Amino acid sequence: MAATEQPSKDRQANWSPAFDMARRLAAGVARYAATARAFFYAVVLSGHRCAHCGGQLGMAGEGRCSCAACGSSVDPTAAFQRCAGCGGELELRIRRYRCKTCGADVASRFLFDGLVFDAEYFRQRMAEHRERKRDLRQRVARMLAQSRSPWLDVSAADFSSVPDLAGALDRLRVDLAKFAPWVAKKGFDLKRCEKHVEQHLKDFPMALDNIPAFGEDRRKSRIWLFIAAVFMAHASLIDIWQEGQAVMVVRHGARREEHGILGDGEDANGVEGFQAWN
């Protein structure tokens, strides 16, 4: 065993300096990139001043600079750069700049290594997406309401309509008491069953069969636990529903399920970057 462990320790000892060098190199590259970014922004903004007070501008983020004196912010590309082809002003369109005059795409001179986004555009697209979602829910709700079957008016049963029907039903009855007197079954205690269910509930949905048996007879225990679960659901202590052949239970209020037509996730109609337990 010792002979097989020694090469592993040697390799670890040999690799440890290499890992340390790689970490130091990565940290050095990150510091260099931060310095280069700061120097780039200082150079591209050196010839520009705040339009409100003439103060020094500093980059506050991708596509946004702010004045050190008055705090006003502006998009430097739209404010200071012009179209090389026609000299027109630039505007931000989604994730790129475009000339207002000729419509040509223009690369920004004020972006170092990032992307700029039109926040107003994405807010508008998200609002339109939510509005379409609400309209779809309303249309589906109206469609379901219109597809419901009409009310079926069924009259009460008239035993007199069939001759001697009541007598025939009476003759079908058997007095079972004289053959097998009813004896109350012992052992079932609703309160104890409810307490047993409550002690084994989780804050997430679980199958009722996963709750430990209440007694030695598993079949009888399953029936008792189901009865207790129904009474607890009626008292709004738990939520109960069926998934396939399984009866699922969870503490009341812990199951966050939306009964709408669509899900919760939202995306901006095909635009990347905007994606969101029932």
C-alpha positions as CSV (number, residue, x, y, z in Angstrom):
1,M,0.0,0.0,0.0
2,A,2.8,2.3,0.9
3,A,4.5,1.7,-2.5
4,T,1.3,2.7,-4.3
5,E,0.8,5.9,-2.3
6,Q,4.3,7.3,-2.7
7,P,4.0,8.3,-6.4
8,S,0.7,10.1,-5.7
9,K,2.4,12.2,-3.0
10,D,5.3,12.9,-5.3
11,R,3.0,14.1,-8.0
12,Q,1.1,16.3,-5.6
13,A,4.3,17.8,-4.4
14,N,5.4,18.5,-8.0
15,W,2.1,19.9,-9.1
16,S,1.6,22.2,-6.1
17,P,4.1,24.9,-7.2
18,A,2.6,24.8,-10.7
19,F,-0.9,25.5,-9.3
20,D,0.4,28.3,-7.2
21,M,2.1,29.8,-10.3
22,A,-1.1,29.5,-12.3
23,R,-3.1,31.2,-9.6
24,R,-0.6,34.1,-9.3
25,L,-0.6,34.4,-13.1
26,A,-4.4,34.6,-13.3
27,A,-4.5,37.2,-10.5
28,G,-1.8,39.2,-12.3
29,V,-3.7,39.1,-15.6
30,A,-6.9,40.3,-13.8
31,R,-5.0,43.2,-12.2
32,Y,-3.5,44.1,-15.6
33,A,-6.9,44.0,-17.3
34,A,-8.4,46.3,-14.6
35,T,-5.5,48.7,-15.0
36,A,-5.8,48.6,-18.8
37,R,-9.6,49.2,-18.6
38,A,-9.1,52.2,-16.3
39,F,-6.4,53.6,-18.6
40,F,-8.6,53.1,-21.7
41,Y,-11.5,55.0,-20.1
42,A,-9.2,57.8,-18.9
43,V,-7.8,58.2,-22.4
44,V,-11.2,58.2,-24.3
45,L,-12.8,60.6,-21.9
46,S,-9.8,62.9,-21.5
47,G,-11.0,65.3,-24.2
48,H,-14.6,65.5,-23.0
49,R,-16.3,67.4,-20.2
50,C,-19.7,67.4,-18.6
51,A,-22.2,69.3,-20.7
52,H,-23.9,70.7,-17.5
53,C,-21.0,72.0,-15.4
54,G,-17.8,71.2,-17.4
55,G,-16.6,68.8,-14.7
56,Q,-14.4,65.7,-15.2
57,L,-16.1,62.6,-16.5
58,G,-15.4,59.1,-15.3
59,M,-16.7,55.8,-16.6
60,A,-19.5,54.4,-14.3
61,G,-20.2,51.3,-16.3
62,E,-20.5,49.9,-19.8
63,G,-22.1,52.7,-21.9
64,R,-22.5,55.1,-19.1
65,C,-20.2,57.8,-17.6
66,S,-20.8,60.3,-14.8
67,C,-19.6,63.7,-13.8
68,A,-17.4,63.9,-10.7
69,A,-18.7,67.4,-9.9
70,C,-22.5,67.4,-10.4
71,G,-23.1,63.6,-10.7
72,S,-25.0,63.7,-14.0
73,S,-24.6,60.7,-16.2
74,V,-24.6,60.3,-20.0
75,D,-24.0,57.7,-22.7
76,P,-20.6,58.8,-24.1
77,T,-21.1,57.1,-27.4
78,A,-24.4,58.8,-28.1
79,A,-23.1,62.1,-26.7
80,F,-19.6,62.4,-28.2
81,Q,-19.3,60.0,-31.2
82,R,-20.7,60.6,-34.7
83,C,-21.2,58.3,-37.7
84,A,-18.1,58.1,-39.8
85,G,-20.0,57.9,-43.0
86,C,-22.5,60.8,-42.7
87,G,-21.7,62.5,-39.4
88,G,-25.1,61.7,-38.0
89,E,-25.9,61.2,-34.3
90,L,-25.9,57.7,-32.8
91,E,-28.6,56.0,-30.9
92,L,-28.5,52.7,-28.9
93,R,-30.7,50.0,-30.4
94,I,-31.0,46.9,-28.3
95,R,-27.3,45.9,-28.1
96,R,-25.6,48.1,-30.7
97,Y,-25.3,51.7,-31.8
98,R,-26.9,52.9,-35.0
99,C,-26.8,56.2,-36.9
100,K,-30.0,58.1,-36.8
101,T,-29.4,59.6,-40.2
102,C,-28.2,56.7,-42.5
103,G,-29.1,53.8,-40.2
104,A,-25.6,52.3,-40.4
105,D,-24.3,50.2,-37.4
106,V,-21.4,52.0,-35.7
107,A,-18.9,50.4,-33.4
108,S,-18.5,52.4,-30.1
109,R,-15.1,53.9,-29.3
110,F,-16.1,54.0,-25.6
111,L,-16.6,50.3,-24.9
112,F,-13.5,48.3,-23.6
113,D,-14.5,44.7,-23.6
114,G,-18.2,44.6,-22.6
115,L,-21.7,45.0,-24.1
116,V,-24.2,47.7,-23.7
117,F,-27.9,47.1,-23.5
118,D,-30.9,49.3,-24.1
119,A,-32.7,49.0,-20.8
120,E,-35.8,50.8,-21.9
121,Y,-36.2,48.4,-24.9
122,F,-36.0,45.4,-22.7
123,R,-38.5,46.8,-20.2
124,Q,-40.9,47.5,-23.0
125,R,-40.5,44.0,-24.5
126,M,-41.1,42.4,-21.1
127,A,-44.2,44.5,-20.5
128,E,-45.5,43.4,-24.0
129,H,-44.8,39.8,-23.2
130,R,-46.7,40.0,-19.9
131,E,-49.6,41.7,-21.7
132,R,-49.7,38.9,-24.3
133,K,-49.6,36.3,-21.5
134,R,-52.6,37.9,-19.8
135,D,-54.5,38.1,-23.1
136,L,-53.9,34.4,-23.7
137,R,-55.1,33.4,-20.3
138,Q,-58.3,35.4,-20.8
139,R,-58.9,33.9,-24.2
140,V,-58.4,30.4,-22.9
141,A,-60.7,31.1,-20.0
142,R,-63.4,32.3,-22.3
143,M,-63.0,29.3,-24.6
144,L,-63.3,26.9,-21.7
145,A,-66.3,28.7,-20.3
146,Q,-68.0,28.4,-23.7
147,S,-67.2,24.7,-24.1
148,R,-68.9,23.7,-20.9
149,S,-71.9,21.3,-21.3
150,P,-75.4,22.7,-20.4
151,W,-77.0,22.0,-17.1
152,L,-78.6,18.6,-16.9
153,D,-81.9,18.8,-15.1
154,V,-82.6,15.3,-13.7
155,S,-85.9,14.8,-12.0
156,A,-86.1,12.9,-8.7
157,A,-86.7,9.1,-8.8
158,D,-90.4,8.2,-8.7
159,F,-90.8,4.8,-7.1
160,S,-94.5,4.7,-8.0
161,S,-93.7,4.7,-11.7
162,V,-92.7,1.0,-11.6
163,P,-95.4,-1.3,-10.2
164,D,-94.3,-3.0,-6.9
165,L,-90.8,-1.5,-7.1
166,A,-90.7,-0.5,-3.4
167,G,-91.8,-4.0,-2.4
168,A,-89.2,-5.6,-4.6
169,L,-86.5,-3.5,-3.0
170,D,-87.8,-4.4,0.4
171,R,-87.5,-8.1,-0.4
172,L,-83.9,-7.7,-1.5
173,R,-82.9,-6.6,2.0
174,V,-81.5,-9.2,4.4
175,D,-81.5,-8.8,8.1
176,L,-77.7,-9.4,8.6
177,A,-77.9,-8.6,12.3
178,K,-79.3,-12.0,13.2
179,F,-76.6,-13.8,11.2
180,A,-73.6,-11.6,12.0
181,P,-74.2,-9.0,14.6
182,W,-72.2,-5.8,14.0
183,V,-69.2,-5.4,16.3
184,A,-67.4,-2.1,16.4
185,K,-63.8,-2.5,15.3
186,K,-61.2,-1.4,17.9
187,G,-57.9,0.3,17.1
188,F,-58.9,3.2,14.9
189,D,-58.3,6.5,16.5
190,L,-58.7,9.5,14.2
191,K,-56.9,11.9,16.4
192,R,-53.9,9.5,16.7
193,C,-53.9,9.0,13.0
194,E,-53.9,12.7,12.3
195,K,-51.1,13.3,14.8
196,H,-49.1,10.5,13.1
197,V,-49.6,12.1,9.7
198,E,-48.7,15.5,11.0
199,Q,-45.5,14.2,12.6
200,H,-44.2,12.8,9.4
201,L,-45.2,15.6,7.0
202,K,-42.5,17.6,5.2
203,D,-42.5,21.1,3.7
204,F,-42.4,19.6,0.3
205,P,-44.9,17.2,-1.4
206,M,-44.6,13.5,-0.5
207,A,-46.6,10.3,-1.2
208,L,-48.9,9.2,1.5
209,D,-47.5,5.7,1.2
210,N,-44.1,7.1,2.3
211,I,-45.5,7.8,5.8
212,P,-44.6,5.0,8.1
213,A,-47.3,2.4,8.8
214,F,-49.6,3.1,11.7
215,G,-49.6,-0.3,13.3
216,E,-48.5,-3.8,12.2
217,D,-51.3,-4.3,9.6
218,R,-50.0,-2.2,6.6
219,R,-53.2,-2.5,4.6
220,K,-55.3,-1.3,7.5
221,S,-52.8,1.4,8.2
222,R,-53.0,2.6,4.7
223,I,-56.8,2.9,4.9
224,W,-56.6,4.7,8.3
225,L,-53.9,7.2,7.1
226,F,-56.0,8.0,4.0
227,I,-59.1,8.7,6.1
228,A,-57.0,10.9,8.4
229,A,-55.5,12.7,5.4
230,V,-59.0,13.4,4.0
231,F,-60.2,14.8,7.3
232,M,-57.1,16.9,7.7
233,A,-57.5,18.3,4.1
234,H,-61.1,19.2,4.9
235,A,-59.9,21.1,8.0
236,S,-57.3,22.9,5.8
237,L,-54.4,21.4,7.7
238,I,-52.9,19.7,4.6
239,D,-53.2,19.7,0.9
240,I,-54.0,16.4,-0.8
241,W,-54.1,15.5,-4.5
242,Q,-53.4,12.5,-6.8
243,E,-50.5,12.0,-9.1
244,G,-51.0,8.8,-11.1
245,Q,-51.5,6.0,-8.6
246,A,-49.9,8.0,-5.7
247,V,-51.8,10.1,-3.2
248,M,-49.6,13.2,-2.5
249,V,-49.8,15.3,0.7
250,V,-48.1,18.4,1.9
251,R,-48.5,21.0,4.7
252,H,-51.2,23.5,3.8
253,G,-49.7,26.6,2.3
254,A,-46.4,24.9,1.5
255,R,-47.4,23.9,-2.0
256,R,-46.8,27.0,-4.1
257,E,-48.7,26.0,-7.3
258,E,-50.1,28.4,-9.8
259,H,-53.3,27.2,-11.4
260,G,-52.9,29.4,-14.5
261,I,-52.6,28.5,-18.1
262,L,-48.9,29.3,-18.5
263,G,-45.9,28.9,-16.2
264,D,-43.9,31.4,-14.2
265,G,-40.8,31.7,-16.4
266,E,-40.7,34.8,-18.5
267,D,-38.6,35.6,-21.5
268,A,-38.5,38.6,-23.7
269,N,-39.9,37.1,-26.9
270,G,-36.7,35.5,-28.2
271,V,-34.2,38.0,-26.8
272,E,-31.4,36.2,-24.9
273,G,-30.6,36.9,-21.4
274,F,-34.1,37.2,-19.9
275,Q,-35.1,33.8,-18.4
276,A,-36.5,33.3,-14.9
277,W,-40.9,25.2,-7.1
278,N,-44.2,25.3,-8.0
